Structures are given as structure tokens and as C-alpha cells.
Amino acid sequence: MTIFLVFSGLIFLLLTGMPVFAALGIAATVILLLFEGNIGSVADTVFAHLDKSILLTVPLFVFMANVMIKARAIDDVFDLANAVIGHVRGGLGVATVMSCTIFAAISGSSVATALSIGSSAIPQMKRFGYHERQALGVIAAGGTLGILIPPSAPMILFAIVSEVSIGALFLAGIVPGVLMALIFSIYCVMSARDASAHPWAGWGNVNAAFRRSFFAIMAPPVVLGGIYLGIFTASEAAAAGSLYALLVATLVYRNFGFRDLWDAAYKSMRTSMMLFMIIAGAAIFGHAITIIRLPHEITQAVTALGLQPLAFILIVMAMIFLMGMFFEAVAIILITTPILLPTMDAMGIDLVWYGILLMVNLELAMITPPVGMNLFVIKGITDAPLSEIVRGAAPFVMLMILGLILLLAFPAIATWLPYTAGFGR
């Protein structure tokens, strides 16, 4: 009964359109007043959760993404992908997926990826014979890779809330991210019956495109390579990535002035403050449900049912898939993680593996109606009917479910790289 009341109250607040941090804070405040009679513990709880050096990664990675977007590095990335593979039947779709993969590793944002790549790729795909529905679906799905491929904002948020190593999660997302991009690419080739390939650009154009985009595509290796080799901690990698982005924007692209720096810093500040407010709200909510022993009750209920870890994960994935139809990724992470974490710990479930499963499920949330953010982003840049965008994205929903099944069946897809790199279980 307690679980039902907490969930229904929180969902009601979110459905009113209230900001996530406010809904979490209000729900937690009501719980604390009812069960403790005061909210004296709120300030200490918020300070304890925000007084962490790992939170430096949030504004730094956001700033890195904003600088690279301002420098318009994405144009060169798409040109390179198109020059390499665009001449093959279905190759422009593959090039779009490749561009989304690279830009996702630069921006860490699904919405930014869909917006930036879509603006360039959709007109090109339609010009070379792709049906509009195909083009819309590729962009909607390709954009979701920003959640899975590091550095990912939802991944950072999950790491902070669950206290799982950000470095381990970043490395765990690489192989599944590449696998998902490969599945999308294979589908693009197999389904491109009506799409005519354009002539081969020639090695000269490929080399020229590679030289123009070299410094842009080196951003992910600088960040992730430093973590993998033990040169950087996650926070230091974020700082190195921001410095690298500034150097590329000012010395290579030379189109980044003081006004652009101000805009990038201002946008990064606003995004970071929003995330910090959400983290504060989640901290209070987590503290409140611990007071009423809600996680303990869930653990006892699961134990009484005799569920095996895999069965429990399947139920959780189904629940998150349904939530993804109505709530954004941040809300899902912050509602479910504090409640489920003790149960997963008790059952010995690998939290790195679970984190990647969660990210794939959140990818699905970006393209499943009625509240799939990428669907509305694509509609905003194309004015295409929402129904057409949903139909275009539908095959990719099935492909993502296939990826989720593969991760469930073979956890090593996610865990092999971080544990090989020395991040212990």
C-alpha cells in the first residue's frame, strides 16, 4: 500500500507538468512531515549529495558539448561519413548512423544529436531517394545513441545517484553503443530498396573530409582513452575534454569568438543548475523513502516471491519501458534507482550491467509515443506529421528491443571492457 501511495502521488505531480526536481522535493517533504513531523534533515541530505567532486563532470562535459556544437564540428563529421560509405546502396543511412554515433560521443545528448544530424542529413537522404519515413526513422533512432555512448548525461546522473563508477559505466557503454549502431546500419542497408546511392566520392575527397574532421572525431578518444589508460579520473577527463574542445574550436575551426564562449558557458550553466536541482530533489526523495523503509519492503517482497535476479530484471525492464512512454529519462532514473538499488544489491545484480540495460531502455523512451522527445525534435525541424515520424521509428524500436535482449542474454557485452580495464566488480 505504501509503494502504491508513493508512486501514485509522485506520478500525479509529474503529470501536472511540474518540474522533476519540484515533484521529487514535494513528495519527499510530505513523506517526511507525515512520518518524522519535520524537515530538519533536508539541508544536510542535500549538502551531502552535492558536496562531491564527481559532480564536476556535469558542467564540464556539458560545456565540451556546447563548444563543439558552436564550432559546427558536426558538419565535417557528416561529410566524412557520407564520403566513406554514402556511395553504397543504403550507405547514406549508414553514414547518418555513423555521424550520430560520433556526435553522440561528443555531445552526450540524444536531443542535440537528433537536432544537429537531422538538420543536415534528412534533406540529403530525401534528395538521394530515401522515403521520408525512412529518413525520419533513422534520425530519430540514431539520435538516441547519445544516451548510451559516453559521455552521456543520463549515464552520469545514474552513476551519481547509484554511486557506481562513472569510468566503469563510460567504458561499459562503448561496446553496446557500437553494437546498436551496427544493428541500425545493417537495417539501413537491408531496407534501402528505394534509396539510390550517389557516386563514389573518391579517395581524394575522403582524405580531405578526414583531415577536416580529424580533430572533431578525436574528442571521444581523448576523453575515454585517458580514462581507459588510467591517465585521467572521470572529473579530470571532463576537464581535459573541455580544454580540448576549446583548442579545437579556436585554433582549428577558428569560428569561435568571445560571444560563442559566453553562449556556451551560459547554456552549460543553465543545464548544470537544472541537473543539480534534480539531484537535490532526488537526494531528498531517496532519504524520505529510506525513512519509511520502502526499499526494504520491496526487497522483502521480492525475497518472499522467490524471484531469480534475471526474472526481477525482466520485470524492472518492462516497468521502465512502460514508464518511458510517459516520462523523460531523468525522471525515470531518479524515481526508480533509489527504490530498486537496495534490492539489486541484495540480489547480487551487477549495477554496471543494470546501468547499461537502463540506458538502452531510456533510448527506447526517446522514440516511443506519446512522450518520445526525439519524435518531437524531428517534427520541429521537418514539420513532418508526427504519425509519419512514429511509423519511421517503429522498426528501430524493435531493433532496440533486440539489443536489450542481447544484453540480457550476454552481460559480458557491457561488462567485459570496464572489468578488463581494471574496474572491479
C-alpha positions as CSV (number, residue, x, y, z in Angstrom):
1,M,0.0,0.0,0.0
2,T,2.9,2.4,0.9
3,I,4.5,1.7,-2.5
4,F,1.3,2.4,-4.3
5,L,0.7,5.7,-2.5
6,V,4.3,7.0,-3.0
7,F,4.3,6.1,-6.7
8,S,0.8,7.4,-7.5
9,G,1.4,10.7,-5.6
10,L,4.7,11.2,-7.4
11,I,3.3,10.3,-10.8
12,F,0.3,12.7,-10.3
13,L,2.7,15.5,-9.5
14,L,4.8,14.8,-12.7
15,L,1.7,14.6,-14.8
16,T,0.7,18.1,-13.8
17,G,3.7,19.3,-15.7
18,M,5.6,20.2,-12.6
19,P,9.4,20.3,-12.9
20,V,11.0,17.0,-11.9
21,F,13.0,18.4,-9.0
22,A,9.9,20.1,-7.6
23,A,7.8,16.9,-7.8
24,L,10.5,14.9,-6.0
25,G,11.0,17.6,-3.4
26,I,7.3,18.0,-2.6
27,A,6.7,14.2,-2.5
28,A,9.7,13.8,-0.1
29,T,8.6,16.8,2.1
30,V,5.1,15.3,2.5
31,I,6.6,11.9,3.5
32,L,9.0,13.5,6.0
33,L,6.3,15.6,7.6
34,L,3.9,12.7,7.9
35,F,6.5,10.2,9.3
36,E,9.0,12.5,11.1
37,G,7.0,15.6,11.8
38,N,9.7,17.9,10.5
39,I,12.0,18.5,7.5
40,G,15.1,19.3,9.5
41,S,17.2,16.6,7.8
42,V,16.6,18.1,4.3
43,A,19.5,20.6,4.3
44,D,22.1,18.0,5.5
45,T,20.9,15.5,2.9
46,V,21.1,17.9,0.0
47,F,24.6,19.1,1.1
48,A,25.9,15.6,1.5
49,H,24.8,14.7,-2.1
50,L,26.0,17.9,-3.7
51,D,29.4,18.0,-1.9
52,K,31.0,15.5,-4.3
53,S,33.9,16.2,-6.7
54,I,32.4,13.8,-9.2
55,L,29.7,16.4,-9.9
56,L,32.3,18.5,-11.7
57,T,31.9,16.2,-14.7
58,V,28.4,17.6,-15.3
59,P,29.2,21.2,-16.2
60,L,32.5,20.3,-17.9
61,F,31.0,17.6,-20.2
62,V,28.1,19.9,-21.0
63,F,30.5,22.7,-21.8
64,M,32.6,20.5,-24.0
65,A,29.4,19.5,-26.0
66,N,28.3,23.1,-26.3
67,V,31.7,24.3,-27.6
68,M,31.8,21.6,-30.2
69,I,28.3,22.3,-31.3
70,K,29.1,26.1,-31.6
71,A,32.1,25.3,-33.7
72,R,29.9,23.3,-36.1
73,A,32.2,20.3,-36.0
74,I,29.2,18.1,-36.8
75,D,29.2,19.3,-40.5
76,D,32.6,17.8,-41.1
77,V,31.7,14.6,-39.3
78,F,28.7,14.0,-41.5
79,D,30.7,14.9,-44.6
80,L,33.3,12.3,-43.7
81,A,30.8,9.6,-43.0
82,N,29.0,10.4,-46.3
83,A,32.2,10.3,-48.3
84,V,33.2,6.9,-46.9
85,I,30.0,5.0,-47.2
86,G,27.4,7.2,-49.0
87,H,28.0,5.6,-52.4
88,V,26.8,2.2,-51.3
89,R,23.1,1.3,-51.5
90,G,21.7,2.3,-48.1
91,G,25.1,4.0,-47.4
92,L,23.6,7.4,-46.7
93,G,21.6,5.8,-43.9
94,V,24.7,4.1,-42.6
95,A,26.6,7.4,-42.9
96,T,23.8,9.1,-40.8
97,V,24.1,6.4,-38.1
98,M,27.9,6.8,-38.1
99,S,27.5,10.5,-37.7
100,C,25.1,10.1,-34.9
101,T,27.5,7.7,-33.2
102,I,30.4,10.1,-33.4
103,F,28.4,13.1,-32.4
104,A,26.8,11.2,-29.5
105,A,30.3,10.6,-28.2
106,I,31.0,14.4,-28.5
107,S,27.7,15.8,-27.2
108,G,26.4,13.2,-24.7
109,S,22.8,14.3,-25.6
110,S,20.2,12.5,-27.7
111,V,18.2,15.6,-28.4
112,A,21.3,17.5,-29.5
113,T,22.4,14.6,-31.7
114,A,19.0,14.3,-33.4
115,L,18.7,18.0,-33.9
116,S,22.2,18.6,-35.2
117,I,22.5,15.5,-37.5
118,G,18.8,15.7,-38.6
119,S,19.2,19.2,-39.9
120,S,21.9,18.1,-42.3
121,A,21.0,14.5,-43.0
122,I,17.3,14.5,-43.6
123,P,17.4,16.8,-46.7
124,Q,20.3,14.8,-48.1
125,M,18.6,11.4,-47.6
126,K,15.4,12.6,-49.3
127,R,17.4,14.1,-52.2
128,F,19.1,10.7,-52.8
129,G,15.8,8.8,-53.0
130,Y,15.1,7.8,-49.4
131,H,11.4,7.7,-48.5
132,E,10.7,10.4,-45.9
133,R,9.6,7.9,-43.4
134,Q,12.9,6.0,-43.6
135,A,14.9,9.2,-43.2
136,L,12.9,10.3,-40.2
137,G,13.2,6.9,-38.5
138,V,17.0,6.8,-39.0
139,I,17.5,10.2,-37.4
140,A,15.0,9.6,-34.5
141,A,16.7,6.3,-33.6
142,G,20.3,7.4,-34.4
143,G,19.9,10.3,-32.1
144,T,19.1,8.0,-29.1
145,L,22.7,6.8,-29.2
146,G,23.6,9.9,-27.2
147,I,22.2,8.2,-24.1
148,L,24.2,5.0,-24.5
149,I,27.6,6.2,-25.9
150,P,29.7,8.1,-23.4
151,P,30.0,10.7,-22.2
152,S,26.2,10.5,-21.6
153,A,24.3,12.9,-19.3
154,P,21.8,10.2,-18.1
155,M,24.7,7.8,-17.5
156,I,26.4,10.4,-15.4
157,L,23.2,11.0,-13.5
158,F,22.7,7.3,-12.8
159,A,26.3,7.0,-11.7
160,I,25.8,9.8,-9.2
161,V,22.5,8.5,-7.8
162,S,23.7,4.9,-7.6
163,E,27.4,5.7,-6.7
164,V,28.6,3.4,-9.5
165,S,31.9,4.3,-11.0
166,I,31.4,6.8,-13.9
167,G,34.5,5.5,-15.6
168,A,33.2,1.9,-15.5
169,L,29.8,3.0,-16.9
170,F,31.5,5.0,-19.7
171,L,33.6,2.0,-20.8
172,A,30.6,-0.3,-20.4
173,G,28.6,1.8,-22.9
174,I,31.2,1.6,-25.7
175,V,30.6,-1.9,-27.0
176,P,26.8,-1.9,-26.6
177,G,26.8,1.6,-28.3
178,V,28.8,0.3,-31.3
179,L,26.7,-2.9,-31.4
180,M,23.5,-0.8,-31.5
181,A,24.9,1.4,-34.3
182,L,25.9,-1.8,-36.2
183,I,22.4,-3.2,-35.9
184,F,20.9,0.1,-37.1
185,S,23.4,0.2,-40.0
186,I,22.6,-3.4,-41.1
187,Y,18.9,-2.5,-41.1
188,C,19.6,0.6,-43.2
189,V,21.3,-1.5,-45.9
190,M,18.7,-4.2,-45.9
191,S,15.7,-1.8,-46.0
192,A,17.1,0.6,-48.6
193,R,15.2,-0.7,-51.6
194,D,14.1,2.7,-52.9
195,A,17.2,4.6,-52.0
196,S,19.7,5.2,-54.8
197,A,23.4,5.6,-53.9
198,H,25.3,8.6,-55.1
199,P,28.6,8.3,-57.0
200,W,31.8,7.3,-55.1
201,A,33.5,10.5,-53.8
202,G,37.0,9.2,-54.5
203,W,39.9,8.8,-52.1
204,G,40.9,12.4,-52.6
205,N,37.6,13.7,-51.2
206,V,37.6,11.0,-48.4
207,N,41.1,12.1,-47.4
208,A,40.1,15.8,-47.5
209,A,37.0,15.1,-45.4
210,F,39.0,13.1,-42.9
211,R,41.6,15.9,-42.5
212,R,38.8,18.4,-41.9
213,S,37.0,16.2,-39.3
214,F,40.1,14.7,-37.7
215,F,40.2,16.9,-34.6
216,A,36.4,16.6,-34.1
217,I,36.4,12.8,-34.1
218,M,39.5,12.7,-31.8
219,A,37.4,14.2,-28.9
220,P,35.9,10.9,-27.7
221,P,39.3,9.1,-27.8
222,V,40.9,11.9,-25.8
223,V,38.3,11.5,-23.0
224,L,37.7,7.8,-23.0
225,G,41.3,6.9,-23.8
226,G,42.5,8.9,-20.8
227,I,40.1,7.0,-18.5
228,Y,40.9,3.6,-20.0
229,L,44.7,4.1,-19.7
230,G,44.4,5.4,-16.2
231,I,45.7,8.9,-17.1
232,F,42.5,10.7,-16.0
233,T,39.8,10.3,-13.4
234,A,36.3,10.9,-14.8
235,S,36.4,14.5,-13.5
236,E,39.9,15.1,-15.0
237,A,38.7,13.6,-18.3
238,A,35.8,16.1,-18.4
239,A,38.3,19.0,-17.8
240,A,40.6,17.6,-20.5
241,G,37.7,17.3,-22.9
242,S,36.6,20.8,-22.3
243,L,40.1,22.2,-22.8
244,Y,40.5,20.1,-26.0
245,A,37.1,21.4,-27.3
246,L,38.2,25.0,-26.7
247,L,41.5,24.4,-28.5
248,V,39.8,22.7,-31.5
249,A,37.2,25.5,-31.8
250,T,39.7,28.4,-31.5
251,L,42.8,27.0,-33.3
252,V,41.4,24.5,-35.8
253,Y,37.9,25.8,-36.8
254,R,38.7,29.4,-35.9
255,N,35.0,30.3,-35.8
256,F,34.6,30.5,-32.0
257,G,34.7,34.0,-30.6
258,F,34.0,35.5,-27.2
259,R,30.3,35.7,-27.8
260,D,30.3,32.0,-28.6
261,L,32.3,31.3,-25.4
262,W,29.7,33.3,-23.4
263,D,26.8,31.4,-25.0
264,A,28.4,28.0,-24.5
265,A,29.2,28.9,-20.8
266,Y,25.7,30.3,-20.2
267,K,23.9,27.3,-21.7
268,S,26.2,24.9,-19.7
269,M,25.5,26.8,-16.5
270,R,21.7,26.6,-17.1
271,T,21.8,22.9,-17.9
272,S,24.1,22.1,-15.0
273,M,22.0,24.0,-12.5
274,M,18.9,22.2,-13.7
275,L,20.6,18.8,-13.2
276,F,21.9,19.9,-9.7
277,M,18.4,20.8,-8.7
278,I,17.2,17.5,-9.9
279,I,19.9,15.7,-8.0
280,A,19.0,17.6,-4.8
281,G,15.3,16.7,-5.3
282,A,16.3,13.0,-5.8
283,A,18.5,13.1,-2.7
284,I,15.6,14.3,-0.5
285,F,13.3,11.7,-2.1
286,G,15.8,8.9,-1.6
287,H,16.2,10.0,2.1
288,A,12.4,10.1,2.6
289,I,11.7,6.6,1.2
290,T,14.5,5.2,3.3
291,I,12.9,6.7,6.4
292,I,9.7,4.8,5.6
293,R,11.7,1.7,4.7
294,L,10.2,1.4,1.2
295,P,13.3,-0.1,-0.4
296,H,13.5,-2.7,2.5
297,E,9.8,-3.6,1.9
298,I,10.5,-4.1,-1.8
299,T,13.5,-6.3,-1.0
300,Q,11.4,-8.4,1.4
301,A,8.6,-8.7,-1.1
302,V,10.9,-9.9,-3.9
303,T,12.6,-12.4,-1.5
304,A,9.2,-13.7,-0.5
305,L,8.2,-14.2,-4.1
306,G,11.4,-16.2,-4.7
307,L,12.3,-14.3,-7.9
308,Q,15.6,-15.0,-9.5
309,P,17.8,-12.0,-10.4
310,L,17.0,-12.4,-14.2
311,A,13.3,-12.5,-13.6
312,F,13.5,-9.4,-11.4
313,I,15.4,-7.6,-14.0
314,L,12.9,-8.5,-16.7
315,I,10.1,-7.1,-14.6
316,V,12.0,-3.9,-13.9
317,M,12.8,-3.5,-17.7
318,A,9.1,-4.0,-18.5
319,M,8.1,-1.4,-15.9
320,I,10.7,1.1,-17.2
321,F,9.6,0.6,-20.8
322,L,6.0,1.5,-19.8
323,M,7.2,4.5,-17.8
324,G,9.3,5.6,-20.8
325,M,6.1,6.2,-22.7
326,F,5.1,8.9,-20.3
327,F,8.2,10.2,-18.5
328,E,11.5,11.6,-19.6
329,A,14.8,9.8,-18.9
330,V,15.8,11.9,-15.9
331,A,12.6,11.3,-14.1
332,I,12.8,7.6,-14.6
333,I,16.3,7.4,-13.3
334,L,15.5,9.4,-10.2
335,I,12.2,7.7,-9.4
336,T,13.4,4.1,-9.8
337,T,17.0,4.0,-8.8
338,P,16.7,4.9,-5.1
339,I,13.9,2.4,-4.7
340,L,15.4,-0.5,-6.6
341,L,19.0,-0.2,-5.6
342,P,18.9,-2.0,-2.2
343,T,17.0,-4.9,-3.8
344,M,19.6,-5.2,-6.6
345,D,22.4,-5.1,-4.1
346,A,20.8,-7.8,-2.0
347,M,20.3,-10.0,-5.1
348,G,23.9,-9.5,-6.3
349,I,22.9,-7.8,-9.6
350,D,25.8,-6.2,-11.3
351,L,25.0,-2.4,-11.3
352,V,27.2,-1.6,-14.2
353,W,25.3,-4.2,-16.3
354,Y,22.0,-2.9,-15.0
355,G,23.1,0.7,-15.8
356,I,23.6,-0.2,-19.4
357,L,20.3,-2.0,-19.6
358,L,18.7,1.1,-18.2
359,M,20.3,3.3,-20.8
360,V,19.1,1.1,-23.7
361,N,15.6,1.2,-22.2
362,L,15.8,5.0,-21.9
363,E,16.8,5.1,-25.6
364,L,13.5,3.4,-26.3
365,A,11.7,6.1,-24.2
366,M,13.1,8.7,-26.6
367,I,11.2,7.3,-29.6
368,T,8.1,5.7,-28.1
369,P,4.9,7.8,-28.1
370,P,3.2,9.7,-26.6
371,V,6.2,11.5,-24.9
372,G,9.2,10.4,-27.1
373,M,11.4,13.5,-27.0
374,N,13.2,12.7,-30.3
375,L,9.9,12.4,-32.1
376,F,9.1,16.0,-31.3
377,V,12.6,17.2,-32.1
378,I,12.3,15.7,-35.6
379,K,8.9,17.2,-36.0
380,G,10.3,20.6,-35.0
381,I,13.0,20.5,-37.7
382,T,11.0,18.9,-40.5
383,D,7.3,19.8,-39.9
384,A,6.5,16.2,-40.9
385,P,3.3,14.7,-39.4
386,L,4.0,13.1,-36.0
387,S,2.3,9.9,-37.2
388,E,4.8,9.6,-40.1
389,I,7.8,10.0,-37.7
390,V,6.3,7.3,-35.3
391,R,5.9,4.9,-38.2
392,G,9.5,5.6,-39.3
393,A,10.9,5.0,-35.8
394,A,8.8,1.8,-35.2
395,P,11.3,-0.7,-36.8
396,F,14.1,0.8,-34.7
397,V,12.0,0.2,-31.5
398,M,12.1,-3.5,-32.4
399,L,15.8,-3.3,-33.1
400,M,16.5,-1.7,-29.7
401,I,14.5,-4.4,-28.0
402,L,16.7,-6.9,-29.9
403,G,19.7,-5.1,-28.5
404,L,18.2,-5.2,-25.0
405,I,17.6,-9.0,-25.3
406,L,21.2,-9.5,-26.4
407,L,22.5,-7.5,-23.4
408,L,20.2,-9.6,-21.1
409,A,21.4,-12.8,-22.6
410,F,25.1,-11.9,-22.7
411,P,26.0,-9.4,-19.9
412,A,29.7,-9.5,-20.9
413,I,28.8,-7.3,-23.9
414,A,28.6,-4.5,-21.3
415,T,30.9,-5.7,-18.5
416,W,33.9,-7.0,-20.4
417,L,35.6,-3.7,-21.2
418,P,35.3,-2.0,-17.8
419,Y,36.5,-5.1,-15.9
420,T,39.3,-5.6,-18.4
421,A,40.4,-2.0,-17.8
422,G,40.6,-2.7,-14.0
423,F,37.2,-1.5,-12.7
424,G,36.4,-4.2,-10.2
425,R,33.1,-5.8,-9.6
